[in-house]
Amino acid sequence: MKKFLLVLILFILSFTLSKQVVGQCTNTSAYGSATAPSTNTPIEVSTCNYEDEYNTISGVVAGETYESASDCGSYITVRSGTSGGAVVAHGWSPLSWTAAVSGTHYIHYNTSAACGTDASCCTTTLTCTSCTPPSGDNIDDVDGTTIIDCSATIYDSGGFSGSYTNSEDYSVTICSGTADLMEISFASFATESGWDYVYVYDGNSTGAPQVTGSPFSGTTNPGTITASGTCITIRFTSDGSTTSTGFEINANCVPPPCNPANVTVTQTCAPDNSNYDLEVDVTALVDASSVDIIIGGTTEESSVGVGTYTYNGLTSGTTVLVVDDSDPTCTYSETIIMCSNEHNIDAVDGTTLTGCNYTIYDSGGSTGDYANNELYTVTICSGTADYIGVSFADFYTESIDDLNIYDGVGTGGTLIASLSGSTIPSDITTTSTCITIEFDSDGSIVYDGFELITSCICNPANTTITQTCAGDNSYYDLSIVISAMVEAATVNIVVGGTTEYSGVGVGTYSVNGLVAGTTVQIIDAADPTCIYSETISMCDLCNSPSAPSDECSAAPLIDLSQPFEGSTDCSYTVGAENPAESCGVSLDNDSWMTFIAGSTDVEIDYTVGDCEPISDGIQLNVFSGTCATLTEVPGSCVNPTGENTTGTWNFTGLTIGEIYYIRIDGYAGDLCDYYFEPVTGVVITPPNDECPDAELLTCGDTDVASNILATADDAPSGCAGGGTPAEGVWYSFIGDGSEVTISTDNPGTNFDTEINIFEGPCTALTCVGGDNDGGVGMTSSFTFTTTNGTEYFIYVDGDGAAIGQFEVSLTCNTAVPCDADAGAWD
């Protein structure tokens, strides 16, 4: 019996010891460390502990009770002294344990009491449950007061551990009471997202400006906020339902920043960019009595004052420091890069480049992509009186990753373009001697980025143009005031291609009785590339007979034989007719016009003036079909054009003679004047539809036209070989005795043509000859010898009912063979 009892006791003891060993885990990998909290505010040790790792916790106090937790529900072992030291406690999360000794403790995490492991992220926390809550004020208790304290703590109305209530509106101001700035940090933050808000004001009342990001809502911690002055104001509001744990805000006082010396650093590069000179201009000492100037870590000047200091022949990038002698933390600093014409924008972030011809890439350079969450800025100044021009060799960004262009120094200048997407932007020119380029990417999706090239653009004469419209808007007068010549000695004033004044200077000049929109150019007489240009609209674009209609079904057929003028600022509304978008972008003030295709390919030049309020210009696209069944012509989207820009609009795949619809919309509702001028492919009413209006050709001339809108009102009888004339147009030329060839066998011809040639006058035409299909394909060509001084007329039409675009040419051969009879030789 005693033997049996002994065996039983040994078995129980063995089982108990084995149970004690299980669950007392010892991992070998350390990850995450923290100091044990001294209040009962939980701390986060790690957001990614694996269940085969341990935390290192310093500052544990003997006798205090702590709670270790893992959001994976881990099995936890607490050891003291070393990571394999004495077991303090073990069990499932959350595990409460009391420290027997002070010092560093080690918290091991596993998947089971058998010390299982897993490599998934767990968030681990530690709370001192026996510690007292931190001191502080609930915002409802101090509502409407001003607290002067550099160590204040403000909670929501629920205090340290509770939740706030519904329908609250409390505010409190905290001031340093000294010259120090007030700074607050959020130890915790959780409000009902989108409904309950913490407002932070930079000043001593809710009338002060809000700080960046305010108001704050949700669970994203606002972090640390420093006021620009000695006070900061906090306001909390909650709606009528749903509450959360609120916030803990801790106040702190920080010394105000010093005011370093006012400094301008100018870099002058050698012509071959092999070295550069620096001019450091100290214009004011501000808080300092004297300063040291340090170039690349070497003190070049000691205890100097206001003045200009030069350093020559520098051959690498460097940093310029101007340091307050009495406060070495008070510095002006500027990084100078080695002279080069090509830079990634991140490499020159925050700098100013001086010169004309730079190439700026995104951070990925010429071949790579930019990155997420970028914000880089560079300023480029001409260093002369010249403006800065920008053109783009490549451009592709996410639609919400913006390249912003500012006219002037810094992002405080005028925003002249905000660019994104995959369309290469139009050229940009400043109205000052500097341009600032800012690139801003969001947190996801990156693309190839951009390559932009800067150049110097001359600074033209300062000009103001005033338009005075007649009472019935049938004509207008212009007053052109040149107030300063800038870089020019004299200028020419050109209106609509006609030089109205030559070699003039400062003064007021008038041009009267203009009956169409036109372009005014003030051209430097010594430099014809230096131009001030302004496009003037015909008076009252909205009520002109050719104004686009608000609805597709009423769209006018526009005669584009002259530049067409229009405006999105005509109270246009978005109609019910499809499609509901333009180029994939929503509509705001679209309008409609139609044209007839004279070719499968169309090219139209456009000009866009000032735009308000977005300054992005207009968006354009073309449709085929009818208003009830419109189909967008592929590749016809321009979206957007940009403000104060010119460009060429190309689209293809059209059917000759068909009507197409153009939709014009102000991008994001922009109100802009615009102008179209066809280059090719758009049918116009022929000005030479009748013989007396024949267009004069001379040797070597060509003309691209069409017979689509010709009337055949005075179609002649055909000449031998010239077929039966139908709808066509007239040309004329004066013979000079040479052999001439009249031909439509040219690239601009796209249909079956006929030509007939006559001796004049129009009232008594006499056939010379004609041709149908004498050229390549179905083109025409006729050659004959002219009589000197005789007027000839050419009629170009289509074979039968054929219509389309043609290119007619007149070629002269002065080496005409002699036709004399040689006679007989003796």
C-alpha positions in Angstrom: 0.0 0.0 0.0 2.8 2.5 0.9 4.5 1.5 -2.4 1.3 2.3 -4.3 0.9 5.7 -2.6 4.5 6.6 -3.4 4.0 5.8 -7.0 0.8 7.9 -7.1 2.6 10.8 -5.5 5.5 10.6 -7.9 3.0 10.5 -10.9 1.1 13.6 -9.6 4.3 15.5 -9.0 5.6 14.5 -12.5 2.3 15.7 -14.1 2.3 18.9 -12.2 5.9 19.7 -13.1 5.2 18.9 -16.8 2.2 21.2 -16.7 4.3 24.0 -15.3 6.9 23.6 -18.0 4.2 23.9 -20.8 3.4 27.5 -21.4 6.6 28.9 -20.1 7.9 29.8 -23.5 11.3 31.3 -24.4 11.6 32.8 -27.9 15.0 33.8 -29.4 14.0 36.7 -31.6 13.6 40.2 -30.1 11.3 42.7 -31.8 9.8 45.9 -30.4 10.7 47.7 -27.2 9.2 50.3 -24.9 9.4 52.0 -21.5 6.7 50.8 -19.2 4.0 53.4 -18.8 3.8 55.3 -15.5 0.1 56.1 -15.9 -2.8 53.9 -16.9 -2.7 55.1 -20.5 -2.1 52.1 -22.8 1.0 52.2 -24.9 1.5 50.4 -28.3 4.7 48.4 -28.3 4.6 47.1 -31.9 2.2 46.9 -34.8 3.9 43.8 -36.2 5.0 41.2 -33.6 5.3 37.7 -34.9 4.2 34.9 -32.5 7.8 33.7 -32.2 9.3 37.0 -30.8 9.5 38.9 -27.6 9.3 42.6 -26.6 11.9 44.3 -24.3 10.2 46.5 -21.7 12.4 48.7 -19.6 11.4 50.7 -16.5 9.1 48.2 -15.0 8.3 49.1 -11.3 8.1 46.4 -8.6 4.6 46.1 -7.1 2.8 47.6 -10.2 0.3 45.5 -12.1 0.5 45.5 -15.9 -1.6 44.0 -18.6 0.0 42.7 -21.8 -2.1 42.2 -24.8 -1.9 41.0 -28.5 -4.7 41.5 -31.0 -3.9 38.0 -32.3 -5.0 36.5 -28.9 -1.5 35.2 -28.4 -0.3 33.0 -25.5 2.0 35.3 -23.5 5.0 34.5 -21.2 6.5 37.3 -19.0 10.1 36.9 -17.9 12.4 39.2 -15.8 16.1 39.8 -15.8 16.9 38.3 -19.2 14.9 37.0 -22.1 15.2 33.5 -20.6 15.0 34.6 -17.0 12.5 33.9 -14.2 8.9 33.4 -15.3 6.7 36.2 -13.9 3.5 35.0 -15.5 2.1 33.2 -18.5 -1.4 32.7 -20.1 -3.6 33.9 -22.9 -3.9 37.5 -24.0 -4.8 39.8 -22.3 -2.5 38.7 -19.5 -2.4 40.6 -16.1 0.8 40.3 -14.1 2.5 42.0 -11.2 6.2 42.8 -11.2 8.1 41.3 -8.3 11.3 43.2 -9.1 12.0 46.5 -10.8 13.9 46.6 -14.1 13.6 45.2 -17.6 11.1 42.5 -18.4 10.6 40.4 -21.6 7.2 39.6 -23.1 7.1 36.5 -25.3 4.3 35.8 -27.8 3.3 32.3 -29.1 0.2 30.7 -30.8 -0.3 28.2 -28.0 0.7 27.0 -24.5 2.9 24.5 -26.3 4.9 27.5 -27.7 3.6 27.3 -31.3 4.8 29.9 -33.8 3.3 32.0 -36.6 4.8 34.8 -38.9 1.7 37.0 -39.1 1.7 40.6 -37.7 0.1 41.2 -34.3 -0.3 44.5 -32.6 1.0 44.4 -29.0 0.2 46.8 -26.1 1.1 47.3 -22.5 -1.0 49.0 -19.8 -0.2 49.8 -16.2 -3.6 49.0 -14.6 -2.5 49.9 -11.1 -1.1 53.3 -12.1 -3.1 56.4 -11.6 -4.6 58.2 -14.6 -2.6 61.3 -15.9 -3.9 64.6 -14.6 -5.7 67.0 -16.9 -8.9 68.9 -17.6 -12.0 67.7 -19.4 -12.9 70.2 -22.1 -16.4 70.7 -20.8 -15.0 71.7 -17.4 -12.8 74.5 -19.0 -15.2 75.5 -21.8 -14.8 79.1 -22.8 -11.7 79.7 -20.6 -8.0 80.5 -21.4 -5.4 78.3 -19.7 -1.9 79.6 -19.3 0.2 76.5 -18.9 3.1 74.9 -20.7 2.1 71.4 -19.6 -1.7 71.3 -19.8 -3.6 68.2 -20.7 -7.1 68.4 -22.2 -9.5 65.4 -22.5 -12.9 65.1 -24.2 -15.8 65.3 -21.8 -15.5 61.6 -21.0 -12.1 62.1 -19.4 -9.2 59.8 -19.6 -11.1 56.5 -20.0 -14.7 57.5 -21.0 -16.5 58.6 -24.1 -17.8 62.0 -24.9 -21.6 62.6 -25.3 -23.9 63.7 -28.2 -24.6 67.3 -29.1 -21.4 68.9 -27.6 -19.8 72.2 -28.5 -16.9 73.2 -26.2 -13.8 75.3 -26.7 -10.7 76.2 -24.7 -7.6 78.4 -25.4 -4.1 77.4 -24.1 -1.4 80.1 -24.0 2.3 79.9 -23.0 2.2 83.1 -21.0 5.8 83.8 -22.3 7.4 84.5 -25.7 7.4 80.7 -26.3 5.2 79.2 -29.0 2.3 76.9 -28.0 2.5 73.4 -29.3 0.0 70.5 -28.8 0.2 66.8 -29.5 -2.5 64.2 -29.6 -1.8 61.2 -27.3 -5.1 59.6 -28.5 -7.8 60.4 -31.0 -11.0 58.7 -32.0 -14.2 60.5 -33.0 -17.2 59.6 -35.2 -15.8 60.1 -38.7 -17.4 62.9 -40.7 -19.7 64.0 -37.9 -17.7 64.8 -34.7 -14.9 67.2 -35.1 -11.9 68.7 -33.3 -11.1 72.2 -34.6 -7.6 73.7 -34.0 -7.2 77.5 -34.4 -3.8 79.3 -34.7 -4.5 82.0 -32.1 -6.4 83.0 -29.0 -10.0 82.4 -30.2 -12.1 80.5 -32.7 -11.9 83.6 -34.9 -8.2 82.8 -35.6 -7.3 80.9 -38.8 -7.5 77.1 -38.6 -4.3 75.1 -38.8 -3.7 72.9 -41.9 -5.9 69.9 -41.8 -8.4 71.3 -39.3 -11.1 70.2 -38.5 -10.0 66.6 -37.6 -12.3 63.6 -37.5 -12.1 59.9 -37.4 -9.3 57.8 -36.0 -6.2 59.3 -37.8 -4.1 61.0 -35.2 -3.5 64.6 -36.1 0.0 64.4 -34.5 1.8 67.5 -33.2 0.7 71.0 -34.1 2.8 74.1 -33.4 1.1 77.5 -33.4 2.7 80.5 -35.1 2.2 82.5 -31.9 1.8 82.0 -28.1 -1.8 80.7 -28.1 -3.8 77.9 -29.6 -7.5 77.3 -29.4 -9.3 73.9 -29.4 -13.0 73.4 -30.2 -14.9 70.1 -30.1 -18.3 69.5 -31.6 -20.4 66.3 -31.7 -23.7 65.5 -33.5 -26.8 64.0 -32.1 -25.9 60.3 -32.4 -22.9 57.9 -32.0 -20.0 58.7 -29.8 -16.4 57.5 -29.4 -13.5 57.6 -26.9 -12.5 61.1 -27.9 -9.1 62.6 -27.4 -6.2 63.4 -25.1 -4.3 66.6 -26.0 -1.0 67.5 -24.3 0.3 71.1 -24.5 3.9 72.1 -24.6 5.9 75.3 -25.0 8.6 75.7 -27.6 11.0 78.5 -28.2 10.2 80.8 -31.1 12.3 80.3 -34.2 15.1 82.7 -34.7 15.1 85.2 -37.5 18.3 84.6 -39.5 20.0 87.2 -41.6 18.3 88.1 -44.9 20.5 86.6 -47.6 20.4 86.3 -51.4 22.7 83.8 -53.1 23.3 84.1 -56.8 25.0 81.4 -58.8 26.7 82.3 -62.1 27.7 79.3 -64.2 30.6 79.2 -66.6 29.6 78.8 -70.3 30.6 75.2 -70.3 29.1 74.5 -66.8 32.6 73.3 -65.6 32.6 75.7 -62.6 30.6 78.6 -61.1 30.8 81.7 -59.0 28.7 82.6 -56.0 27.6 86.0 -54.8 26.3 85.9 -51.2 24.5 89.2 -50.5 23.7 89.8 -46.8 21.1 92.5 -46.9 20.0 92.6 -43.2 21.2 91.0 -40.0 17.7 90.9 -38.4 18.3 89.2 -34.9 22.1 88.8 -35.3 24.8 91.4 -34.6 27.3 89.6 -36.9 27.4 86.4 -38.9 29.9 83.8 -40.2 29.6 82.7 -43.9 30.4 79.0 -44.3 30.8 77.5 -47.8 30.9 73.7 -48.0 31.9 73.4 -44.3 34.7 75.9 -44.6 34.3 79.3 -42.8 35.1 81.8 -45.5 34.0 85.0 -43.5 33.9 85.5 -39.7 31.9 88.0 -37.8 30.9 90.1 -40.8 27.8 92.3 -41.3 25.7 93.6 -44.2 27.6 93.3 -47.5 28.3 91.3 -50.7 30.7 88.4 -50.6 31.9 86.5 -53.7 33.5 83.1 -54.2 34.8 82.0 -57.6 35.7 78.9 -59.4 33.6 76.4 -57.4 33.6 73.0 -59.1 31.0 70.9 -57.2 27.7 71.3 -55.4 27.9 72.8 -52.0 25.9 74.3 -49.1 26.0 77.9 -48.1 25.4 78.7 -44.4 25.1 82.1 -42.9 25.3 81.6 -39.1 24.4 84.0 -36.3 27.6 84.5 -34.2 25.7 84.6 -30.9 23.3 81.7 -31.8 24.8 79.0 -33.9 21.4 77.3 -34.3 20.1 80.4 -36.1 21.2 79.9 -39.7 20.3 80.7 -43.3 21.0 77.7 -45.4 20.9 77.1 -49.2 22.1 74.2 -51.2 23.9 75.0 -54.5 24.0 72.3 -57.1 26.8 71.9 -59.7 26.0 73.6 -63.0 24.2 71.3 -65.4 21.4 71.7 -67.9 19.6 68.5 -66.9 18.2 67.7 -63.4 15.7 65.5 -61.7 13.3 67.7 -59.8 14.0 66.0 -56.4 17.7 66.7 -56.9 17.1 70.5 -57.2 14.1 70.6 -54.8 13.9 74.0 -53.1 16.6 75.6 -55.2 16.7 78.4 -57.8 18.4 77.8 -61.1 19.6 80.9 -63.1 19.8 80.6 -66.9 17.7 79.9 -70.0 18.1 76.3 -71.2 17.3 73.7 -68.6 15.7 70.2 -68.8 13.8 69.1 -65.7 12.7 65.5 -65.3 10.5 63.9 -62.6 12.3 62.0 -59.9 12.5 58.9 -62.0 14.7 60.7 -64.6 14.5 60.2 -68.3 13.6 56.5 -68.1 12.1 55.7 -64.7 8.8 56.5 -62.9 8.3 59.0 -60.1 7.3 57.8 -56.6 4.3 58.2 -54.3 3.9 61.1 -51.9 6.3 63.4 -53.6 6.3 67.2 -53.2 9.2 68.9 -55.0 9.6 72.5 -56.1 12.3 74.3 -58.3 12.4 77.9 -59.5 14.1 78.9 -62.7 15.0 82.6 -63.4 16.4 84.0 -66.7 18.9 86.3 -64.9 18.0 88.9 -67.5 14.9 90.8 -68.5 13.8 87.8 -70.5 10.7 85.8 -69.7 10.8 82.0 -69.2 9.2 79.6 -71.7 8.4 75.9 -71.1 7.8 73.2 -73.6 7.2 69.5 -72.9 9.0 66.5 -74.5 7.1 63.9 -72.4 4.2 63.9 -70.0 2.3 61.1 -68.3 1.0 61.4 -64.7 -1.9 59.9 -62.7 -4.9 62.2 -63.1 -4.5 63.3 -59.5 -0.7 63.8 -59.5 -0.3 67.4 -60.5 2.5 69.4 -62.1 1.8 73.0 -61.1 3.4 75.9 -62.9 3.6 79.3 -61.2 4.5 82.6 -62.8 7.2 84.1 -60.5 9.4 83.0 -57.6 7.8 80.3 -55.3 4.4 78.8 -55.1 3.0 82.2 -54.0 3.2 83.3 -57.6 0.3 83.2 -60.0 -0.7 79.6 -60.9 -0.7 79.5 -64.7 -1.1 75.8 -65.2 -2.1 72.7 -63.2 -1.3 69.7 -65.4 -2.0 65.9 -65.1 -2.9 63.0 -67.3 -1.3 61.8 -70.5 -1.8 64.6 -73.0 1.5 66.5 -73.7 0.7 70.1 -72.6 1.0 73.2 -74.8 3.9 75.6 -74.4 3.8 78.0 -71.5 5.3 81.4 -71.2 5.6 83.5 -68.0 5.0 87.3 -67.7 7.9 87.6 -65.3 11.6 86.6 -65.4 11.1 83.5 -63.2 9.0 80.4 -63.2 8.4 77.9 -60.4 7.6 74.2 -61.0 6.0 72.1 -58.4 5.2 68.4 -58.6 2.8 66.8 -56.1 2.0 63.0 -56.2 -0.5 61.1 -54.0 -0.1 57.9 -52.1 -0.8 55.4 -55.0 -0.2 54.8 -58.7 2.8 56.2 -60.5 3.7 56.8 -64.1 6.6 57.9 -66.4 6.3 61.5 -65.3 7.5 64.4 -67.3 10.4 66.0 -69.2 10.2 69.8 -69.7 12.5 72.2 -71.3 12.9 75.8 -70.4 14.1 78.7 -72.6 14.4 82.4 -72.4 11.7 84.4 -74.2 12.3 88.1 -74.9 10.4 90.7 -72.8 8.3 92.6 -75.3 7.1 96.2 -75.1 4.6 96.9 -72.4 1.3 97.2 -74.2 -2.4 97.8 -73.3 -5.1 97.3 -75.9 -8.6 98.8 -75.4 -11.5 97.7 -77.7 -14.4 100.1 -78.2 -17.4 98.5 -79.9 -20.0 100.3 -82.1 -23.5 100.6 -80.7 -24.8 97.8 -83.0 -21.6 95.7 -82.6 -21.1 95.8 -86.3 -17.5 97.1 -86.0 -15.0 98.2 -83.3 -12.0 100.5 -82.8 -8.7 99.7 -81.0 -6.6 102.0 -78.9 -3.0 100.5 -78.6 -1.0 102.1 -75.8 2.7 101.3 -75.6 3.8 102.4 -72.2 7.4 101.1 -72.1 9.8 99.6 -74.8 11.5 97.3 -72.3 14.1 95.5 -74.5 13.1 97.1 -77.8 14.3 100.4 -79.4 11.3 100.6 -81.8 8.4 98.4 -82.7 6.1 97.6 -85.6 2.3 97.4 -84.9 0.7 94.6 -87.0 -3.1 94.1 -86.9 -4.5 91.0 -88.6 -1.3 90.5 -90.6 -1.2 94.1 -91.9 1.5 96.5 -90.6 -0.3 99.6 -89.4 2.7 101.4 -87.8 6.4 100.9 -88.4 9.4 101.9 -86.2 7.4 103.6 -83.5 8.0 104.0 -79.8 6.1 104.8 -76.6 2.7 106.3 -77.5 -1.0 105.7 -78.3 -2.0 104.3 -81.7 -5.5 103.9 -83.1 -6.9 101.3 -85.6 -10.6 101.9 -86.5 -13.5 100.2 -88.2 -12.5 96.5 -87.7 -15.3 94.1 -88.6 -13.9 90.7 -87.5 -11.8 89.3 -84.7 -8.2 89.8 -85.2 -4.7 89.5 -83.7 -2.6 92.5 -82.7 1.1 92.0 -82.6 3.7 94.5 -81.2 7.0 93.3 -82.8 10.5 94.4 -81.8 11.8 96.0 -85.0 15.3 94.6 -84.3 14.1 91.2 -83.2 11.0 89.9 -85.1 10.7 86.9 -82.7 10.1 89.3 -79.7 6.4 89.9 -79.9 3.6 91.0 -77.6 0.4 89.4 -79.1 -3.2 89.7 -78.1 -6.3 88.2 -79.9 -9.3 90.5 -80.1 -12.8 89.1 -80.4 -15.5 90.5 -82.6 -18.0 92.3 -80.4 -20.7 90.2 -78.7 -19.7 86.7 -79.6 -22.8 85.2 -78.0 -25.3 86.9 -80.3 -23.4 86.6 -83.6 -25.3 84.7 -86.4 -22.6 82.0 -86.3 -22.6 81.5 -82.5 -22.7 77.8 -81.6 -26.1 76.5 -80.3 -27.0 75.3 -76.9 -28.4 72.0 -78.3 -27.0 69.7 -80.9 -30.2 69.7 -82.9 -29.9 73.4 -83.5 -26.2 73.4 -84.3 -25.3 75.9 -87.1 -23.3 74.7 -90.2 -20.3 76.9 -89.8 -18.5 78.5 -92.8 -14.9 78.3 -91.7 -13.6 80.2 -94.6 -12.7 82.8 -92.0 -11.4 82.2 -88.5 -14.4 81.2 -86.4 -14.9 83.0 -83.0 -16.9 81.8 -80.1 -17.2 81.7 -76.3 -18.2 79.4 -73.6 -19.4 82.5 -71.6 -22.8 82.6 -73.3 -25.1 81.0 -70.7 -24.8 77.6 -72.3 -26.3 74.7 -70.3 -25.8 70.9 -70.5 -28.6 69.5 -72.7 -30.4 66.2 -72.4 -28.9 65.0 -75.7 -26.3 62.2 -75.6 -23.5 61.6 -74.9 -23.4 62.9 -71.4 -19.6 63.3 -71.2 -16.9 64.9 -73.3 -13.6 62.9 -73.6 -14.7 61.0 -70.4 -15.1 64.2 -68.4 -18.3 65.7 -67.2 -19.9 68.7 -69.0 -20.7 72.1 -67.6 -21.5 74.6 -70.5 -21.3 72.7 -73.8 -22.3 74.1 -77.1 -22.5 72.7 -80.7 -21.6 73.5 -84.3 -21.3 71.4 -87.5 -19.0 71.2 -90.5 -18.7 69.2 -93.7 -15.6 67.0 -94.2 -13.6 67.7 -97.3 -11.1 65.0 -96.5 -10.7 62.0 -94.3 -8.2 63.9 -92.2 -8.9 67.3 -90.6 -6.5 69.8 -89.2 -7.8 72.9 -87.3 -5.7 75.5 -85.5 -7.2 76.9 -82.3 -6.5 79.8 -80.0 -7.9 80.1 -76.4 -8.0 83.4 -74.5 -8.3 84.2 -70.8 -10.5 81.7 -68.9 -12.3 82.1 -65.6 -12.4 80.6 -62.9 -10.3 77.5 -63.4 -8.0 78.7 -66.2 -7.8 75.3 -67.8 -9.4 76.2 -71.1 -11.9 74.3 -73.2 -12.4 70.6 -74.1 -13.3 69.6 -77.7 -14.5 66.5 -79.5 -16.2 65.5 -82.7 -19.2 63.3 -83.4 -20.6 61.6 -86.5 -24.2 60.5 -87.1 -27.2 62.5 -86.0 -28.0 64.2 -82.7 -30.1 61.3 -81.7 -27.4 58.7 -82.4 -24.0 60.4 -82.0 -20.7 58.5 -82.2 -17.5 60.1 -81.0 -14.8 60.2 -83.7 -11.8 58.3 -82.3 -8.9 60.5 -81.4 -10.8 63.8 -81.6 -10.6 64.7 -78.0 -8.7 67.7 -76.8 -9.0 67.8 -73.0 -8.3 70.5 -72.0 -6.6 73.1 -74.2 -5.2 75.3 -71.4 -5.7 79.1 -71.0 -4.1 81.6 -73.4 -2.8 78.8 -75.6 -2.6 78.0 -79.3 -2.6 74.5 -80.7 -3.4 72.3 -83.7 -6.3 69.9 -83.5 -6.0 66.8 -85.7 -8.5 63.9 -86.2 -9.0 61.3 -88.9 -11.3 58.6 -90.3 -13.9 61.0 -91.6 -16.2 60.4 -94.7 -15.8 63.1 -97.4 -19.0 65.2 -97.8 -20.5 64.0 -94.4 -21.7 66.4 -91.7 -19.9 66.2 -88.4 -20.7 67.8 -85.0 -18.2 69.7 -82.9 -18.9 70.0 -79.2 -17.2 72.8 -77.2 -17.3 72.8 -73.4 -15.5 75.0 -70.8 -13.3 72.6 -68.8 -14.8 72.4 -65.3 -17.1 75.3 -66.3 -14.3 77.6 -67.6 -15.6 80.8 -69.4 -13.3 81.4 -72.3 -13.2 83.1 -75.7 -11.8 80.8 -78.5 -11.0 80.9 -82.2 -10.8 78.2 -84.9 -9.0 78.4 -88.2 -9.1 75.4 -90.6 -5.9 74.2 -92.1 -7.1 71.2 -94.2 -10.1 68.9 -94.4 -12.9 71.3 -93.6 -15.2 72.3 -96.4 -15.7 76.1 -96.9 -18.0 78.0 -99.1 -15.7 78.5 -102.2 -15.0 82.2 -102.8 -14.3 81.3 -106.5 -17.7 79.6 -107.2 -18.2 81.8 -110.3 -16.0 82.8 -113.2 -15.7 86.5 -112.4 -14.4 85.5 -108.9 -11.7 83.2 -110.3 -8.7 82.9 -108.0 -5.5 84.0 -109.8 -2.6 81.5 -110.0 1.0 82.2 -111.0 3.8 79.8 -111.9 4.5 77.4 -109.1 1.3 78.1 -107.2 -0.9 75.4 -105.6 -4.3 75.6 -103.9 -6.2 73.2 -101.7 -10.0 73.5 -102.1 -13.1 71.4 -102.6 -16.2 71.3 -104.8 -18.5 70.1 -102.0 -20.3 73.4 -101.5 -19.9 74.6 -105.1 -23.1 75.5 -106.9 -22.4 74.9 -110.6 -24.4 78.1 -111.3 -22.1 79.0 -114.2 -20.6 75.6 -115.0 -19.2 75.8 -118.6 -19.6 73.4 -121.4 -16.8 70.9 -121.4 -13.8 71.0 -123.6 -12.5 68.0 -125.5 -11.2 65.4 -122.9 -12.6 67.4 -120.0 -15.8 65.4 -119.5 -19.1 67.1 -118.5 -18.5 69.8 -115.9 -20.7 69.7 -112.7 -20.2 71.5 -109.4 -16.8 73.1 -109.5 -14.7 76.3 -108.9 -12.7 78.7 -111.1 -9.0 79.7 -111.3 -7.3 82.1 -113.7 -3.7 82.8 -114.9 -2.0 85.1 -117.5 0.0 83.3 -120.2 3.6 84.3 -120.7 4.4 82.1 -123.8 5.8 79.2 -121.7 4.5 75.7 -121.6 2.2 75.2 -118.5 0.8 72.1 -116.8 -2.5 72.4 -114.8 -2.9 69.4 -112.6 -4.8 67.9 -109.7 -2.2 65.0 -109.5 -1.1 66.2 -106.1 -1.2 64.8 -102.5 -4.2 66.9 -101.4 -6.6 65.4 -104.1 -8.9 62.7 -102.8 -11.6 62.2 -105.4 -12.1 61.8 -109.2 -11.5 65.2 -110.8 -11.9 66.9 -114.2 -10.3 70.1 -115.5 -11.3 72.3 -118.4 -9.2 75.2 -119.7 -10.5 78.2 -121.5 -9.3 81.5 -123.0 -11.2 84.5 -121.5 -13.0 86.6 -120.9 -15.7 85.0 -118.7 -18.4 86.3 -121.0 -17.0 84.6 -124.1 -15.0 81.5 -123.1 -13.2 79.6 -125.8 -12.0 76.0 -125.1 -8.3 75.3 -125.0 -8.6 71.7 -123.8 -9.5 69.5 -120.8 -8.6 66.2 -119.0 -10.3 63.5 -117.0 -8.1 60.9 -115.4 -4.9 62.0 -117.1 -3.0 62.0 -113.8 -2.2 59.2 -111.4 -5.4 57.4 -110.4 -8.4 59.5 -111.1 -6.6 62.8 -111.0 -6.3 65.2 -114.0 -3.5 66.9 -115.8 -3.3 69.1 -119.0 -0.3 70.6 -120.6 -0.2 73.3 -123.4 1.8 76.3 -124.6 0.4 79.7 -123.6 0.2 82.9 -125.5 1.9 85.8 -123.9 -0.6 88.2 -122.2 -3.6 86.0 -122.8 -5.9 85.4 -119.8 -6.9 81.8 -119.2 -9.6 80.3 -117.0 -9.5 76.8 -115.3 -12.6 75.0 -114.1 -12.0 72.2 -111.6 -14.9 69.8 -110.8 -15.7 66.2 -110.2 -16.4 63.4 -112.7 -20.2 63.1 -112.6 -21.4 63.6 -109.1 -18.0 63.1 -107.5 -17.1 65.5 -104.7 -14.2 66.0 -102.4 -11.0 67.9 -101.8 -8.4 68.7 -104.5 -5.0 70.2 -104.8 -4.5 72.1 -108.0 -1.1 73.2 -109.2 0.2 75.5 -112.1 3.7 74.5 -113.3 5.5 76.5 -116.0 8.3 75.3 -118.3 10.0 78.2 -120.0 12.3 76.0 -122.1 9.6 75.4 -124.8 10.8 73.5 -127.9 10.8 75.5 -131.2 8.0 74.4 -133.6 9.4 76.3 -136.7 9.6 74.3 -140.0 13.2 73.6 -140.7 12.7 73.7 -144.4 15.0 72.0 -147.0 18.8 72.1 -147.1 20.6 72.6 -150.4 
